[in-house]
Amino acid sequence: MNIQQEIAKQVELLPPPMQEQVLRFVESLTHSAPVGVKGMDMLSLAGTLDPISSREMREAIEDGCERIDYSEW
């Protein structure tokens, strides 16, 4: 039995008001699913960053992200 079948089997055992609660919960999960680009779709970008841009990006990350601002908190 796969997961969908097991879920359906368990939900059938619930009274209708609880089934509605399960439905609302599942709907909330589908609306909160992360949206973005799949990794496989980004493979076409591999190797397209030139060495100068790569160095500049690395330096900006190291300069801006590698420090702790103790007065920030």
PLY file of the C-alpha trace (Angstrom):
ply
format ascii 1.0
element vertex 73
property float x
property float y
property float z
element edge 72
property int vertex1
property int vertex2
end_header
0.00 0.00 0.00
1.47 3.38 -0.97
1.30 6.56 1.11
-1.70 8.02 -0.71
-3.69 4.82 -0.20
-2.73 4.67 3.48
-3.78 8.30 4.00
-7.11 7.67 2.24
-7.68 4.57 4.37
-7.04 6.46 7.60
-9.18 9.45 6.57
-12.12 7.16 5.76
-12.13 6.09 9.41
-12.66 9.66 10.61
-16.04 11.33 11.07
-16.93 13.93 8.39
-15.99 16.99 10.49
-12.49 15.58 11.05
-12.22 14.67 7.36
-12.91 18.33 6.58
-10.20 19.31 9.05
-7.74 16.97 7.30
-8.73 18.47 3.95
-8.10 22.02 5.22
-4.73 20.93 6.60
-3.67 19.30 3.31
-4.79 22.39 1.38
-2.70 24.58 3.67
0.33 22.39 2.96
-0.09 22.66 -0.80
-0.36 26.45 -0.58
2.80 26.72 1.49
4.94 24.48 -0.70
8.19 26.19 -1.70
8.28 27.69 -5.17
11.47 27.95 -7.13
13.61 26.56 -9.89
14.57 22.90 -9.88
18.27 22.18 -9.73
18.18 20.25 -13.00
16.74 23.33 -14.72
19.72 25.37 -13.56
22.37 23.05 -15.00
22.32 25.03 -18.23
23.86 27.92 -16.28
26.85 25.89 -15.09
30.11 27.40 -16.26
28.56 30.61 -17.60
30.07 32.92 -14.96
33.31 34.45 -16.18
36.37 34.45 -13.86
36.23 38.20 -13.15
32.54 38.14 -12.18
33.16 35.02 -10.12
35.98 36.72 -8.20
33.91 39.87 -7.64
30.97 37.84 -6.37
33.17 35.79 -4.04
34.80 38.96 -2.65
31.41 40.63 -2.10
30.12 37.58 -0.22
33.26 37.31 1.90
33.25 41.05 2.61
29.57 41.32 3.43
28.82 37.96 5.01
31.93 37.01 6.91
31.63 39.69 9.59
29.71 39.88 12.84
28.17 43.20 13.83
27.96 42.90 17.62
25.91 46.11 17.93
23.29 44.82 15.51
21.42 42.85 18.16
0 1
1 2
2 3
3 4
4 5
5 6
6 7
7 8
8 9
9 10
10 11
11 12
12 13
13 14
14 15
15 16
16 17
17 18
18 19
19 20
20 21
21 22
22 23
23 24
24 25
25 26
26 27
27 28
28 29
29 30
30 31
31 32
32 33
33 34
34 35
35 36
36 37
37 38
38 39
39 40
40 41
41 42
42 43
43 44
44 45
45 46
46 47
47 48
48 49
49 50
50 51
51 52
52 53
53 54
54 55
55 56
56 57
57 58
58 59
59 60
60 61
61 62
62 63
63 64
64 65
65 66
66 67
67 68
68 69
69 70
70 71
71 72
